[in-house]
């Protein structure tokens, strides 16, 4: 493979993936409604930012001409049922159709751990519906299901660190939900391996880190490593739901939604029935090996 189209390439995972592909001297095309808003990508060798609406199937098929594979990273965390359907299902149908039109057989699709048709949240159910579209297609597909992803520039540990810098205590919904966070560099490497290896077609992989933590523990570590440790107070379910509703209604970007709470009704950990990163030859990095540096405090200094 020589040329890869990366949908969602200007996002958190996309930026890390594009850097990894550029280091390997792939040609990379990143469609974006606002190419000027991605200065970090513009300097990467072999990368082209193209102004296009990815929901325009015809334009997407024309752009796909001459490419060897597509990576789909497009996802949203907040929104209505319509929003989730549009981003996680309708777009996937358009991508599969555009691949067929342009005769591009290879697709690596990033889903989510916990995706399932009977899952508690709209996010998880829409992710499962998107997977079903891909698995029913004639494409040579691979699906990755990552746990929550951390790394420099994330909106996970970094958010909790920033909140603790200004709040005297951390009221926390879903405090006891378990997660197995995965480093963004390992997710990017997993995608690269799926593109390079011949044995990953028609397979689903779970991408998780080596350690399991409750959300309370993760928030506490984010506070400690950033130098702003605060008491963490777990919220009972009715109070948590009210907090999420108020945060949905607040101006600015949504930090928490009721659908997020629904996702946390089940632990975000591997099923044990699907191959993981080790099947791709990847030894995942631990949280403590990565997070302290970008959160502002070296491990062990406090």
Secondary structure, DSSP 8 states (H G I E B T S, - for coil): --EEEEETTTSHHHHHHHHHHHHTT-EEEEEETTGGG-HHHHTSTTEEEEE--TT-HHHHHHHHTT-SEEEE----SS--HHHHHIIIIIHHHHHHHHHHHHT--EEEEE--TT--TT-SSHHHHHHHHHHHHHHTSSSEEEEEEE-SEESTT-SSHHHHHHHHHH-SEEEETTTT-EE--EEHHHHHHHHHHHHH-SS-TTEEEEE--S--EEHHHHHHHHHHHHT---EEEE--HHHHHHHHHHHHHSSSS-S--HHHHHHTTS-BS--SSSB-GGGGT-----HHHHHHHHHTS-TT--
